Amino acid sequence: MTEKKVILTGDRPTGKLHIGHYVGSLKNRVQLQNSGKYDTNIMIADMQALTDNARDPEKIRNSLLQVALDYLAVGIDPEKSTILVQSQIPALNELTMHYLNLVSVNRLKRNPTVKTEIKQKKFGESVPAGFFIYPVSQAADITAFKADTVPVGEDQEPMLEQTREIVRSINGIYGKDILVEPEGYFPPKGMGRIPGLDGNAKMSKSLDNCIYLSDDADTIQKKVMSMYTDPNHIHVEDPGKVEGNTVFTYLDIFADDKAKVAELKEQYRHGGLGDVKIKRYLNEVLQAELKPIRERRERFAEDPQAVYDILKAGSEKANKVATQTLDEVRDAIGINYFK
């Protein structure tokens, strides 16, 4: 029997998840989980979320259940995947400390993903130390479970490279193949990120340009009808631009009837098709996609304790695996003095 590959992936609990998460990662995770080829671990990274939300821990606490509900709603199955909470795995903290001893400050400064995020969050000179070193914490998360497959967006490749460097350092310095080098599992081209409702390149909670998995039918409709299209397409008879038109971008992603979408694009380009009509069609498509997800979410939300029990069981299972890895690292370093 072929040994299963090990997956580690997850999300920061800073609010409910939206259709950008669904397209970029959640849908893919369900497919990987159901393939039977992977030992799937999905982490709610609350410790990482606290690195830039330490003064508002209630936000993280409240979001924990919301993210778990979104996972279950899209089809993450606790019988097939381990859903765990980062803060409940003590071994991750010590692994992070051991890894930090092998990473220079200059190396952390060069990480392009962190540099971009620091700029986006406008930290200036007040970057929290925990945020600055979070790529090392991520390396601990990945290696604790011997994950060889990490589903991420393309912008996370620098994080994976930093993890691989740490793995090589640990294995090289201590003379044992303790840790596993991970590889990224990337979404199909063009499916890793979708634009926000306002046409912004990124759908983001902070920009308030999202459709959430928990949004009701009326809210979805209102958001779709307010979407950015072609600002120069003022009258129905005017020729319109399809490229960069958020409504058509969403239709390319969500609509099953590709022939109909192609026909609408052609009509829109030549004039004679209004924005209201294409938005109404997109609303139909999204309502059909999101209704069963929303209904499952509502059922799980009726019993929050059962959801917490799932998280507790997953965390306990994961803690055993991470503790074993930490024990191996301690053995290799030679600090298991009293074993």
C-alpha positions as a printed Julia matrix, in Angstrom:
339×3 Matrix{Float64}:
   0.0    0.0     0.0
   1.35   3.46   -0.93
   2.04   5.63    2.1
  -0.15   8.72    2.23
   1.37  12.15    1.79
   0.89  14.52    4.73
  -0.84  17.88    4.3
  -0.69  20.86    6.65
  -2.71  23.94    5.79
  -4.94  26.41    7.59
  -6.22  29.92    8.19
  -5.86  32.77   10.67
  -9.11  33.23   12.65
  -9.64  36.96   12.15
 -13.24  36.74   10.95
 -15.59  34.64    8.87
 -14.23  33.14    5.64
 -15.32  34.44    2.24
 -15.59  33.14   -1.31
 -11.99  34.15   -1.95
 -10.94  31.58    0.66
 -13.4   29.12   -0.87
 -11.96  29.42   -4.38
  -8.34  29.8    -3.33
  -8.08  27.01   -0.77
 -11.19  25.51    0.85
 -12.64  23.85   -2.25
  -9.23  22.4    -3.06
  -8.79  21.06    0.48
 -12.08  19.18    0.28
 -10.99  17.57   -3.0
  -7.62  16.55   -1.54
  -9.3   15.23    1.61
 -11.78  13.16   -0.37
  -9.14  11.73   -2.71
  -7.98   9.37    0.04
  -4.35  10.04   -0.87
  -3.52  12.4     1.97
  -3.31  12.57    5.73
  -4.88  16.01    6.0
  -4.25  18.42    8.89
  -6.07  21.76    8.87
  -4.96  24.3    11.44
  -6.83  27.28   12.84
  -3.76  29.45   13.41
  -4.89  31.52   16.38
  -1.37  32.11   17.7
  -0.33  33.55   14.36
  -3.46  35.73   14.31
  -2.5   37.11   17.72
   0.86  38.33   16.37
  -0.89  41.44   15.05
  -4.09  41.27   17.15
  -2.68  40.8    20.67
  -4.52  43.88   21.91
  -7.82  42.51   20.64
  -7.85  38.82   21.63
 -11.65  38.74   21.72
 -11.62  39.1    17.93
  -9.59  35.9    17.66
 -11.65  34.01   20.25
 -14.91  34.91   18.53
 -13.54  34.04   15.09
 -12.39  30.56   16.12
 -15.9   29.11   16.03
 -16.76  31.03   12.84
 -13.81  29.59   10.93
 -14.59  26.09   12.22
 -18.2   26.45   11.03
 -17.0   27.56    7.6
 -14.71  24.53    7.39
 -17.51  22.11    8.23
 -19.95  23.91    5.93
 -17.77  23.54    2.82
 -17.22  19.83    3.46
 -14.14  19.49    5.66
 -14.94  16.19    7.36
 -13.45  15.56   10.84
 -13.63  11.83   10.08
 -11.23  12.37    7.16
  -9.25  15.45    8.21
  -7.74  16.55   11.52
  -8.95  20.04   12.41
  -6.69  21.51   15.09
  -6.16  24.75   17.0
  -2.6   26.06   16.96
  -2.53  27.35   20.55
  -3.48  23.92   21.87
  -0.26  22.32   20.55
   2.48  23.32   23.08
   5.22  21.53   21.14
   4.98  24.13   18.37
   6.3   26.87   20.67
   9.47  24.99   21.58
  10.09  23.95   17.99
   9.81  27.62   16.99
  12.45  28.51   19.59
  14.9   25.89   18.33
  14.41  27.07   14.75
  14.88  30.74   15.66
  18.35  29.88   16.92
  19.27  28.9    13.36
  17.72  31.86   11.49
  19.35  35.29   11.29
  17.5   38.57   11.65
  18.73  39.57    8.2
  17.19  36.42    6.71
  13.86  37.27    8.29
  14.06  40.81    6.92
  14.55  39.49    3.38
  11.31  37.48    3.32
   9.29  39.27    0.58
   5.92  38.1     1.87
   6.57  39.52    5.33
   7.95  42.76    3.86
   4.77  43.19    1.81
   2.5   42.45    4.77
   4.39  44.84    7.05
   3.86  47.58    4.47
   0.16  46.69    4.01
  -0.46  46.73    7.77
   1.37  50.07    8.1
   3.39  48.98   11.12
   6.18  51.45   10.37
   8.85  50.99   13.04
   6.43  49.23   15.41
   6.44  45.73   13.93
   5.47  43.21   16.65
   8.34  40.77   17.18
   5.91  37.85   16.99
   4.71  39.0    13.58
   8.26  39.49   12.35
   9.2   35.89   13.15
   5.94  34.21   12.12
   7.53  32.46    9.09
   9.6   30.5    11.61
   6.46  29.67   13.56
   4.91  28.47   10.3
   7.96  26.27    9.74
   7.3   24.72   13.16
   3.66  24.1    12.22
   4.6   22.38    8.96
   7.5   20.29   10.24
   5.79  19.21   13.47
   3.48  17.04   11.38
   6.19  15.97    8.9
   4.06  17.6     6.21
   5.47  17.11    2.72
   2.56  18.88    0.96
   1.4   22.41    1.81
  -1.55  23.85   -0.18
  -0.87  27.59   -0.44
  -1.18  30.55   -2.77
   1.78  31.44   -4.94
   2.62  34.41   -2.72
   3.46  31.95    0.06
   6.36  30.29   -1.76
   8.92  32.41    0.19
   7.48  30.96    3.4
   7.97  27.44    2.13
  11.53  28.19    1.08
  12.3   29.47    4.56
  10.86  26.26    6.0
  13.04  24.17    3.68
  16.12  26.12    4.78
  15.29  25.39    8.42
  14.77  21.7     7.67
  18.19  21.52    5.96
  19.82  23.3     8.89
  18.32  20.98   11.5
  19.06  17.83    9.51
  22.54  19.01    8.53
  23.74  20.3    11.9
  22.39  17.45   13.99
  23.23  14.73   11.49
  19.87  13.08   11.2
  16.99  13.18    8.73
  14.55  14.28   11.4
  12.45  16.75    9.45
  10.8   16.61    6.03
  11.19  19.26    3.31
   7.73  20.44    2.19
   6.57  21.26   -1.31
   3.79  23.69   -2.17
   0.54  22.56   -3.72
  -0.72  25.53   -5.7
  -4.23  26.22   -7.04
  -4.76  26.18  -10.82
  -3.58  29.31  -12.58
  -6.03  32.16  -12.11
  -7.85  30.42   -9.24
  -5.58  31.39   -6.36
  -7.04  34.82   -5.79
 -10.21  36.57   -6.88
 -10.78  40.33   -6.9
 -12.97  42.1    -4.42
 -16.47  43.34   -5.21
 -15.01  46.83   -5.74
 -12.55  45.65   -8.39
  -9.63  45.7    -5.96
  -7.1   43.02   -6.87
  -7.7   41.22   -3.57
 -10.86  40.24   -1.75
 -10.18  41.23    1.84
 -12.07  41.47    5.11
 -10.22  44.68    5.95
 -11.35  46.28    2.67
 -14.97  45.18    3.24
 -15.26  43.92   -0.35
 -16.22  40.3     0.33
 -19.05  37.85   -0.06
 -18.94  35.65    3.01
 -19.85  31.96    3.03
 -22.36  32.8     5.77
 -24.09  35.65    3.9
 -27.82  35.15    3.42
 -29.49  35.26    0.0
 -30.58  38.91    0.24
 -27.1   40.04    1.28
 -25.49  38.17   -1.6
 -27.9   39.74   -4.06
 -27.25  43.26   -2.76
 -23.51  42.76   -2.92
 -23.62  41.36   -6.45
 -25.79  44.22   -7.69
 -23.26  46.71   -6.3
 -20.26  45.08   -8.01
 -17.69  46.91  -10.07
 -17.99  46.39  -13.84
 -16.81  48.69  -16.65
 -17.11  52.35  -15.57
 -17.36  53.43  -19.21
 -20.27  51.09  -19.93
 -22.93  53.68  -19.13
 -25.74  52.75  -21.51
 -26.95  49.28  -22.48
 -26.05  49.88  -26.13
 -22.47  50.92  -25.28
 -19.68  48.4   -26.0
 -18.22  47.16  -22.72
 -14.91  45.76  -21.49
 -14.83  42.17  -20.28
 -11.19  42.19  -19.18
 -10.95  43.54  -15.64
 -14.74  43.39  -15.28
 -15.27  41.78  -11.89
 -18.65  40.28  -12.78
 -17.19  38.35  -15.7
 -14.19  37.3   -13.6
 -16.6   35.72  -11.12
 -18.64  34.11  -13.89
 -15.46  32.53  -15.3
 -14.81  31.0   -11.88
 -18.27  29.99  -10.7
 -20.5   29.45  -13.75
 -20.69  25.88  -15.09
 -22.22  26.95  -18.4
 -19.07  28.24  -20.1
 -20.81  28.53  -23.47
 -23.37  30.92  -22.0
 -20.63  33.0   -20.37
 -18.79  33.2   -23.71
 -21.99  34.33  -25.4
 -22.61  37.02  -22.78
 -19.04  38.28  -23.14
 -19.42  38.61  -26.88
 -22.72  40.47  -26.54
 -21.29  42.77  -23.85
 -18.27  43.65  -26.0
 -20.45  44.65  -28.94
 -23.08  46.51  -26.92
 -26.67  45.67  -26.18
 -26.17  43.94  -22.83
 -26.64  45.83  -19.59
 -24.77  45.39  -16.31
 -27.99  44.56  -14.47
 -28.59  41.49  -16.64
 -25.13  40.01  -16.13
 -25.28  40.75  -12.41
 -28.63  38.96  -12.16
 -27.12  35.92  -13.85
 -24.1   36.0   -11.52
 -26.46  36.22   -8.55
 -28.26  33.05   -9.74
 -24.93  31.25  -10.11
 -23.63  32.28   -6.67
 -26.93  31.55   -4.92
 -26.87  28.0    -6.32
 -23.25  27.5    -5.2
 -23.54  29.01   -1.74
 -27.03  27.95   -0.59
 -26.08  24.37    0.41
 -22.94  25.67    2.16
 -24.96  28.22    4.11
 -27.58  25.62    5.09
 -24.94  23.18    6.36
 -23.33  26.01    8.31
 -26.62  26.89    9.97
 -27.12  23.26   11.04
 -23.66  23.05   12.62
 -24.17  26.44   14.31
 -27.15  25.05   16.21
 -24.75  23.04   18.4
 -21.54  25.05   18.99
 -20.4   22.68   21.75
 -20.28  19.83   19.24
 -18.04  22.0    17.05
 -15.73  22.75   19.99
 -15.61  19.02   20.73
 -14.42  18.4    17.15
 -11.68  21.01   17.61
 -10.64  19.55   20.95
 -10.43  16.01   19.6
  -8.45  17.13   16.56
  -6.07  19.18   18.68
  -5.44  16.29   21.07
  -4.67  13.98   18.16
  -2.37  16.56   16.56
  -0.61  17.26   19.84
   0.57  13.65   20.06
   2.14  13.87   16.6
   3.8   17.25   17.25
   5.11  16.11   20.65
   6.73  13.09   19.01
   8.49  15.33   16.48
   9.68  17.67   19.25
  11.02  14.66   21.16
  13.04  13.65   18.1
  14.45  17.18   17.73
  15.35  17.31   21.43
  17.08  13.92   21.12
  19.08  15.14   18.13
  20.16  18.35   19.88
  20.95  16.36   23.0
  18.74  18.15   25.54
  16.5   15.27   26.53
  18.6   15.12   29.71
  16.3   13.09   31.89
  14.76  10.73   29.38
